[in-house]
Amino acid sequence: MGWIVLVICLLALVSVLIWGVVTMGIGGEYNSKWSNKIMRYRVFLQAIALLVFVVILAISSGN
């Protein structure tokens, strides 16, 4: 179950990363409006994915 949550977190993270790369490619006003918000989303999702991974490791090593 935990691995499924981790995969969902990673898919969300990759989606936001791709969104950020596309935004940089578009450039202009769209980039200046969204780039900082997308970076914050990415950092937040990375933290969540790392936390889920650490919890999975802690639970699995306790057995």
N, C-alpha and C positions, 0 to 999 in steps of 0.2 A: 504493500500500500504506500509506503513512504517513497519508494522509487518512482511511483506514478506521479506523486506530488512534485518530486524533484524534476521529472521530465517536463511536466506542465510549466514549472517555473523557468526552466531553461528555454522552452519554446517561446514563452512570453518575452524572455530576455533577448533572444535572437530576433524576434519580431520587432522589438523596440530598437535594437541595434541596426537592423535593416532600414527601419523608418528614419533613423538618424542619418544614415549614409545617403539615402535618397534625398532627404532634406538638404544635406550639404550639396548634393549634385544639382538640385533645383536652384539653390542660391537665392539671391535677391531678398525681397521683403519677407517671403515665406521662411527663409532660413533664419533671418534675424529675429523673427517673431517666435519660432518654435525651437530653435537649437538648444537653448538653455533648459527649457522644460523637458525636452527629450533626454538630455544628459541627466537631469535629476531622476527621471523615470528609470533610466538605465542603471544608475547607481543604486536606487532603491531596490530594483529587481535583483541586482547582483547580491545585495545584502541578504535579501530573502532567500535566494537560492543557496547562498553559502550557509545560512542558518539552518535551512532544511537539511543540507548535506551533513553538517556537523551533528545534528540531532539523529540522523539516520546512522551515522558512524557510532555515536554514543550508545544507541539502542542495540545495534548489532554486535558491538564489542562486549556488551554486558552479558551476553548469553554464554 
